[in-house]
Amino acid sequence: MKNLFVTTTLDHYLKSKNAFTIVDQIIELQKNPEVFVEEFQVWKITKIDEITFSMEVQDGNLNIILLHYFQSVSIEIFELTVWLENPTLYFPSEC
């Protein structure tokens, strides 16, 4: 994925929660062929413990495509759902 556009609302939210790393993770995971081919993606991010987060990506039909874990000490989010529709990342409420 060459360019990923993040809506202004989501951009402000992620920056306020020190969570822009989530966007970096989503971009990196687009290298996975199973993820990349999905034109519509639902990303569910959940804080598991003090530093560990899970990222679940689903297609638009609730099928899990990939489950990924990463660590961060700075993110101030416990749970977040965002949608990626080529090539825009946004809150579900923004559609």
Buried (B, 14 or more C-beta within 10 A) or exposed (E): BEEBEBBEEBBEBBEEBEBBBBBEBBBEBBEEEEBEEBEEBBBBBBBEEEEEBEBBBBBEEEEEBBEBEBEBEEBEBEEBBBBBBEEBBBBEEEE
